[in-house]
Structure formats: structure tokens, C-alpha cells
């Protein structure tokens, strides 16, 4: 089994790893995935603040956690790791540790969102950011346990600490955005900031990694990268599509509710004026209420 330790960088037996064995394009793909997950996560979080039902709010928070943690963080992490290669050793993956890291990412985001609540309260924001950031960092290093090489991983302490700090700061910023961002345009800009912070945390953490090869160690067992990357990527896109559909349907239902409320308000005005409030629903053939939709009501 792989052992990990924190050693000085001066250790000359260490081997530097390659993060772009399949090309730099993976970095851009990972950023786009993180961007999409962040934007959808922000949308789900904003809907959670608008609903009155506690159960419905928890569902939106869970959706936001899947978008942020499952897609924006975890899927980004493993997509960017496709190009991870170690000179002189095969790289294999343990499915159990991969699943555990996904659960950690989603859980960390969910707990952070629950802590921060609906309104801007600084102590809760800082606590939520700390919990979420530490959880995201734990996800990363748990995910590293999913990697099997012919040797052991070694981490540079300073860069590990820096990656944790970036994760906490980025998580705090993400939670703050969920409280203040309501415009679609600003949400996209916020998504860029969050995705950059998440990718920055990931690359900083990976810069801390080196490998001490052990020729006497057995060849690592487990899945090769192409055994899981396609189904994981497809499942991630499917989850993202479901969440986008849920957000769009919520917006459509909200517009319908606003239209119904407007219709009811106009009917109340007619009733107060002593006129018959019955008439076609919005979208039906124009009648008295249709005329009201074209002309303002002047009450005396």
C-alpha cells in the first residue's frame, strides 16, 4: 500500500511527476467543467434562499452541493488528473477512494451552505468557508490516495499549506457569492472567479507532489485511466444537465406564479370597483381583463 509523508524538498531520491502527459488542453477542459459546475451551483444556491419550505430548501442546497462539489470540484480534479504520469511507473486508480473523495467534496459544500444560511452574517460566513475549505482540501488528498504508483507519494509542506489556504479563501468567496449574487451576468463572472480559485488550489496542491520510486515494490494494481474517465465524465454531464433543467423549470414556474399574482391583483381591483372580475385567464381571448392588460387602471 502507498505511504505518504511530508519531507523536505532536498530529498534527492524524489522523482518529479508530469501533470500534462496528455496535453495542456486538459487544464482548459477542467476549468470549463469547474466553471459550469460553479455557475449552476450558484443558481441552485440562490433558489434555496427564495423558497419558504425547509424541505425544498434542503433539496436546492443538495443540488448546489452536487454542482459545486461533485462537478465543479471533484470532476474537475479527476479530469485534470488524466494527464498525471510518473516516469518509471504505471499509474492506477482505486475506485473506493475515488468514491470517498466525491462524497467528501459534496458533503463539504453542503455543510458550508447550511452553515452560511440565507443572510450575510460574517461569523457564519467565515465558519462555513473554513469548514468547506478544509473539506475540499481533505477531498483532494483523499483523492490522491486513489492513485497507485510503484513507490510512495511525498508532499512539500509549504505548498500543502498554501493549497489549504487557497481552498479556505476560495470557499469563503464562493459562499459569499451565494448570498449576494442574483444577476445572471454577475453569476457568470462569479463562476469564473470560483473556478479559477478551485483550479488554483488544485494546481498548487499538485505542485507539492513528488514520488519516491521503489523498484522492489509490486506493480500497482487497479483501474487504468481510460477504464473510468469516460463513464465518470458522462455521468457528470448528465448530472449537470439535470440540474440545469431544474433551474430553468424553477425560473419558468416563478414567471407563471408572477403572472398569476398579477392576474389576481387585477381581478381584485375590478371587484373593488364593483365590476365583474370573471374573465379569461392570461393568454386567453382578450376581454375586459385583456383590456386591463393594455390600459392602466385609474382608481378614484
C-alpha positions as CSV (number, residue, x, y, z in Angstrom):
1,X,0.0,0.0,0.0
2,X,1.2,3.5,-0.8
3,X,2.5,5.5,2.1
4,X,2.6,9.3,2.2
5,X,4.8,11.6,4.2
6,X,5.9,15.2,4.4
7,X,9.6,15.6,3.7
8,X,12.0,18.3,2.8
9,X,12.4,19.2,-0.9
10,X,16.1,18.5,-0.7
11,X,15.5,14.7,-0.8
12,X,17.4,13.7,-4.0
13,X,15.7,10.4,-4.4
14,X,12.4,12.0,-5.4
15,X,11.0,12.0,-9.0
16,X,9.1,14.9,-10.4
17,X,5.8,13.9,-11.9
18,X,4.2,15.2,-15.1
19,X,0.7,16.8,-14.9
20,X,0.2,17.2,-18.6
21,X,1.1,13.9,-20.1
22,X,-1.9,14.2,-22.5
23,X,-1.5,17.9,-23.2
24,X,-2.4,21.2,-21.7
25,X,-5.8,21.1,-23.2
26,X,-6.9,19.0,-20.2
27,X,-6.3,22.1,-18.0
28,X,-8.7,24.1,-20.1
29,X,-11.3,21.3,-20.1
30,X,-11.0,21.1,-16.3
31,X,-11.5,24.8,-16.0
32,X,-14.7,24.7,-18.2
33,X,-16.1,21.9,-16.1
34,X,-15.4,23.8,-12.9
35,X,-16.9,27.0,-14.4
36,X,-20.1,25.2,-15.4
37,X,-20.4,23.5,-12.0
38,X,-19.8,26.8,-10.2
39,X,-22.4,28.7,-12.2
40,X,-25.1,26.1,-11.8
41,X,-24.2,25.7,-8.1
42,X,-24.7,29.5,-7.6
43,X,-28.1,29.3,-9.3
44,X,-29.2,26.4,-7.1
45,X,-28.0,28.2,-4.0
46,X,-29.9,31.4,-4.9
47,X,-33.1,29.3,-5.4
48,X,-32.6,27.8,-2.0
49,X,-32.7,31.3,-0.5
50,X,-36.0,32.1,-2.3
51,X,-38.2,29.1,-1.2
52,X,-40.2,29.1,2.0
53,X,-40.3,25.3,2.6
54,X,-37.4,23.8,4.6
55,X,-37.6,20.5,2.7
56,X,-37.5,22.3,-0.6
57,X,-34.6,24.5,0.6
58,X,-32.6,21.4,1.5
59,X,-33.2,19.9,-1.9
60,X,-31.8,23.1,-3.6
61,X,-28.9,23.1,-1.2
62,X,-28.2,19.4,-2.1
63,X,-28.4,20.3,-5.8
64,X,-26.0,23.2,-5.2
65,X,-23.6,20.8,-3.4
66,X,-23.7,18.3,-6.3
67,X,-23.0,21.1,-8.8
68,X,-20.2,22.8,-6.7
69,X,-18.7,19.8,-5.0
70,X,-19.4,16.9,-7.4
71,X,-18.9,18.7,-10.7
72,X,-17.0,22.0,-10.1
73,X,-14.5,20.5,-7.6
74,X,-14.4,16.7,-7.8
75,X,-14.9,16.1,-11.5
76,X,-12.5,19.0,-12.3
77,X,-10.0,17.3,-10.1
78,X,-10.1,14.0,-11.8
79,X,-10.3,15.4,-15.3
80,X,-7.2,17.4,-14.7
81,X,-5.5,14.3,-13.3
82,X,-6.0,12.3,-16.5
83,X,-2.6,13.6,-17.7
84,X,-0.9,12.6,-14.4
85,X,2.2,10.4,-15.2
86,X,5.1,9.2,-13.2
87,X,8.4,8.4,-15.1
88,X,9.3,4.8,-14.5
89,X,6.0,3.7,-13.0
90,X,2.5,2.8,-14.1
91,X,-0.4,4.8,-12.6
92,X,-3.5,3.0,-11.5
93,X,-6.7,4.1,-9.6
94,X,-8.6,2.8,-6.7
95,X,-12.4,3.1,-7.2
96,X,-13.2,3.1,-3.5
97,X,-11.0,6.1,-2.7
98,X,-12.3,7.9,-5.7
99,X,-15.9,7.4,-4.5
100,X,-14.9,8.5,-1.0
101,X,-13.4,11.7,-2.3
102,X,-16.5,12.5,-4.2
103,X,-18.7,12.1,-1.1
104,X,-16.3,14.4,0.8
105,X,-16.5,17.1,-1.8
106,X,-20.3,17.1,-2.0
107,X,-20.6,16.9,1.8
108,X,-18.2,19.7,2.5
109,X,-20.1,22.1,0.2
110,X,-23.4,21.1,1.6
111,X,-22.3,21.6,5.2
112,X,-20.8,25.0,4.2
113,X,-24.0,26.1,2.6
114,X,-26.1,25.1,5.6
115,X,-23.8,26.9,8.0
116,X,-23.8,30.2,6.0
117,X,-27.6,30.3,5.8
118,X,-29.7,32.8,3.8
119,X,-28.4,36.1,5.0
120,X,-24.9,37.7,5.3
121,X,-23.7,37.1,8.8
122,X,-19.9,37.4,8.9
123,X,-19.1,34.8,11.7
124,X,-21.3,32.2,9.9
125,X,-19.7,33.0,6.5
126,X,-16.2,32.6,7.9
127,X,-17.1,29.4,9.7
128,X,-18.8,28.0,6.6
129,X,-15.8,28.9,4.5
130,X,-13.4,27.2,6.9
131,X,-15.4,24.0,7.0
132,X,-15.9,23.9,3.3
133,X,-12.3,24.8,2.5
134,X,-10.9,22.1,4.9
135,X,-13.4,19.6,3.4
136,X,-12.3,20.4,-0.1
137,X,-8.6,20.0,0.8
138,X,-9.4,16.7,2.5
139,X,-11.2,15.7,-0.7
140,X,-8.1,16.4,-2.7
141,X,-5.7,14.5,-0.5
142,X,-8.2,11.6,-0.1
143,X,-8.4,11.6,-3.9
144,X,-4.6,11.3,-4.1
145,X,-5.0,8.0,-2.1
146,X,-6.9,6.7,-5.1
147,X,-3.6,6.9,-7.1
148,X,-1.4,3.8,-7.1
149,X,2.2,4.0,-8.3
150,X,5.3,1.9,-7.8
151,X,6.6,3.8,-4.9
152,X,5.3,6.4,-2.4
153,X,4.0,10.0,-2.7
154,X,5.9,12.7,-0.9
155,X,4.5,16.2,-0.3
156,X,6.2,19.6,0.1
157,X,4.8,21.0,3.3
158,X,4.8,24.7,2.3
159,X,2.8,24.0,-0.9
160,X,0.3,21.8,1.0
161,X,-0.3,24.6,3.5
162,X,-0.7,27.1,0.6
163,X,-3.2,24.8,-1.1
164,X,-5.3,24.6,2.1
165,X,-5.3,28.4,2.5
166,X,-6.4,28.9,-1.1
167,X,-9.2,26.3,-0.6
168,X,-10.5,28.1,2.5
169,X,-10.3,31.6,0.9
170,X,-11.9,30.3,-2.3
171,X,-14.6,28.5,-0.4
172,X,-15.4,31.6,1.7
173,X,-15.7,33.7,-1.5
174,X,-17.9,31.1,-3.1
175,X,-20.3,31.1,-0.1
176,X,-20.3,34.9,-0.1
177,X,-21.3,34.8,-3.8
178,X,-24.2,32.6,-3.0
179,X,-25.6,35.3,-0.7
180,X,-25.1,38.4,-2.8
181,X,-25.2,37.4,-6.5
182,X,-28.6,37.4,-8.1
183,X,-27.9,38.7,-11.6
184,X,-27.2,36.1,-14.3
185,X,-24.4,38.2,-15.7
186,X,-22.7,38.7,-12.3
187,X,-23.3,35.0,-11.6
188,X,-21.2,34.1,-14.7
189,X,-18.4,36.4,-13.6
190,X,-18.5,34.9,-10.1
191,X,-18.3,31.5,-11.6
192,X,-15.1,32.5,-13.3
193,X,-13.6,33.6,-10.0
194,X,-14.7,30.5,-8.2
195,X,-13.4,28.2,-11.0
196,X,-10.0,30.0,-11.1
197,X,-9.7,29.6,-7.3
198,X,-10.6,25.9,-7.4
199,X,-8.2,25.2,-10.2
200,X,-5.5,27.3,-8.5
201,X,-5.9,25.3,-5.3
202,X,-5.7,22.0,-7.3
203,X,-2.6,23.0,-9.2
204,X,-0.9,24.3,-6.0
205,X,-1.6,21.0,-4.3
206,X,-0.3,19.0,-7.3
207,X,2.9,21.1,-7.4
208,X,3.6,19.8,-3.9
209,X,3.6,16.2,-5.1
210,X,6.7,14.1,-5.9
211,X,7.2,10.4,-6.0
212,X,9.9,8.2,-4.5
213,X,10.1,5.2,-6.8
214,X,10.7,1.8,-5.3
215,X,11.8,-0.8,-8.0
216,X,11.3,-3.5,-5.4
217,X,7.6,-2.6,-4.9
218,X,5.0,-4.6,-6.8
219,X,3.5,-3.1,-10.0
220,X,0.4,-1.2,-8.9
221,X,-3.0,-2.8,-9.4
222,X,-6.3,-1.1,-10.1
223,X,-8.1,0.7,-12.9
224,X,-6.2,2.5,-15.7
225,X,-7.3,6.0,-16.5
226,X,-9.4,5.0,-19.6
227,X,-11.4,2.5,-17.6
228,X,-13.2,5.1,-15.7
229,X,-12.8,8.5,-17.2
230,X,-15.4,8.2,-19.9
231,X,-18.3,6.9,-17.7
232,X,-17.4,9.4,-14.9
233,X,-17.4,12.3,-17.5
234,X,-20.7,11.2,-19.0
235,X,-22.3,10.9,-15.5
236,X,-21.0,14.3,-14.6
237,X,-22.5,15.8,-17.8
238,X,-25.8,14.0,-17.1
239,X,-26.0,15.4,-13.6
240,X,-25.2,18.9,-14.9
241,X,-27.9,18.6,-17.5
242,X,-30.5,17.6,-14.9
243,X,-29.5,20.5,-12.6
244,X,-29.7,23.0,-15.4
245,X,-33.1,21.7,-16.3
246,X,-34.3,22.0,-12.7
247,X,-33.0,25.6,-12.6
248,X,-34.7,26.5,-15.9
249,X,-38.0,24.9,-14.8
250,X,-37.9,26.8,-11.5
251,X,-37.5,30.0,-13.4
252,X,-40.4,29.2,-15.6
253,X,-42.6,28.3,-12.7
254,X,-41.7,31.5,-10.9
255,X,-42.7,33.5,-14.0
256,X,-46.0,31.7,-14.1
257,X,-46.6,32.4,-10.4
258,X,-45.9,36.1,-11.0
259,X,-48.3,36.2,-13.9
260,X,-51.0,34.5,-11.8
261,X,-50.4,37.0,-9.0
262,X,-50.7,39.9,-11.4
263,X,-54.0,38.4,-12.8
264,X,-55.3,38.1,-9.2
265,X,-54.4,41.6,-8.3
266,X,-56.2,43.0,-11.4
267,X,-59.3,40.9,-10.5
268,X,-59.2,42.4,-7.0
269,X,-59.2,45.9,-8.5
270,X,-62.2,45.1,-10.6
271,X,-64.1,43.6,-7.7
272,X,-63.3,46.7,-5.5
273,X,-64.7,48.9,-8.4
274,X,-67.9,46.9,-8.4
275,X,-67.2,45.2,-11.7
276,X,-67.4,41.5,-12.6
277,X,-63.9,40.1,-12.0
278,X,-64.6,37.0,-14.0
279,X,-62.8,36.8,-17.3
280,X,-60.2,34.8,-19.3
281,X,-57.0,33.7,-17.7
282,X,-53.9,35.3,-19.1
283,X,-53.2,34.1,-22.6
284,X,-56.9,33.6,-23.4
285,X,-59.0,35.6,-25.8
286,X,-59.0,39.3,-24.9
287,X,-61.9,40.6,-22.9
288,X,-62.3,43.1,-20.1
289,X,-59.2,41.8,-18.3
290,X,-57.4,41.8,-21.7
291,X,-58.1,45.4,-22.0
292,X,-56.8,45.9,-18.5
293,X,-53.6,44.4,-19.6
294,X,-53.3,47.1,-22.2
295,X,-54.5,50.1,-20.2
296,X,-53.6,51.1,-16.6
297,X,-56.4,51.2,-14.1
298,X,-57.2,54.7,-12.7
299,X,-58.8,54.5,-9.4
300,X,-60.6,57.4,-7.8
